């Protein structure tokens, strides 16, 4: 056999031995039953990686205000239609006031009567007060006059008694003087009694002023009843509590609606006003991903209604409690849409949400399928320059599930084995959902 033929045979044997060595060596690093059949070789290189959490979201306004009426009755004007902009204080709805007007008229008449009674009571009290003052002055004057007369007659009786003893006055003159003195004393007693009787008249004046107080209270009560009647009448008109847009409209002219106050069922909801000055998306984030979500993170969103349109946002709120959805605990993360195109979004639209967990530029990375895991440790299969493979532990950074950041264990340009079949992600990672972070 010629030398060239021997050389060709030797080359074939060497290549076959190298391939067999690689397979045997690879079998020692992983279980043969789980090794994918499709393997390529690539090099560790610098790449930009954006780790994100994927979720589905629903568009929501800043505030949705359901509009109900405090009064019940028939709608007599046409409410604003859906999508119409309204300002705070704009008239939204008006009910027929015929049921509310009569009670208001009755309350108004009651107020007028109460006012008249109050005026009458005040006049009676003033008259009684002035009469008391006049009577007191007259009684005091009568007492003083009676006192003076009584004193004079007492003195006169004393003089007549002295004269009688001196036989200068007759007994008849003395008896007449004594009778006059006694009558004056009686008149003084009567005058003093009349003055005392005025104390009772003063109590009567106080009663008159109590009548004034009662009339004032009666007036206040009727004024309150009138105020309530006016308020009930005002409830026939419904005004917008906020600036917004009519997002739901469920009534028309002629509709009979129930009061939200007196109806046990809560009354009729006639429309909903939504404030879209700020637009939010409520993203349903799986509990396995919620740990990677933090307030302030940037968000990128798309909506099926606007192909190619990207909506930017920021994570605002992470609820403290999740809810069970299809046997998975889910959290409604509140995201504010910050881009100018937010006006395109409509309430209850479905969006595809990508919450940016981390962004790395020009970091050492390998394809995500190159990572092998054993417990909580990660490895890559490095192709050695002299031939053969080596399983090497590595420290992982962030991943977008296409590229994996390598923090340690590899250098740029080193070749690694990459699994390319569909089972690679299941084989390489115990995690199959949306987000990516340090692993």
Secondary structure as UniProt FT lines:
FT   HELIX           3..29
FT   HELIX           32..34
FT   STRAND          39..43
FT   STRAND          45..68
FT   STRAND          73..75
FT   TURN            82..83
FT   STRAND          85..86
FT   TURN            88..89
FT   STRAND          91..95
FT   HELIX           98..165
FT   TURN            166..167
FT   HELIX           171..234
FT   TURN            235..236
FT   STRAND          237..239
FT   STRAND          244..249
FT   TURN            253..254
FT   STRAND          256..257
FT   TURN            260..262
FT   TURN            264..265
FT   STRAND          269..286
FT   TURN            287..289
FT   HELIX           290..292
FT   TURN            295..296
FT   STRAND          298..303
FT   TURN            304..305
FT   TURN            307..308
FT   STRAND          311..317
FT   STRAND          323..325
FT   TURN            326..327
FT   STRAND          328..337
FT   HELIX           340..344
FT   TURN            347..348
FT   STRAND          350..367
FT   HELIX           368..370
FT   STRAND          372..374
FT   TURN            375..376
FT   STRAND          377..383
FT   TURN            385..386
FT   STRAND          389..399
FT   STRAND          403..408
FT   TURN            412..413
FT   STRAND          415..419
FT   TURN            422..423
FT   HELIX           424..428
//
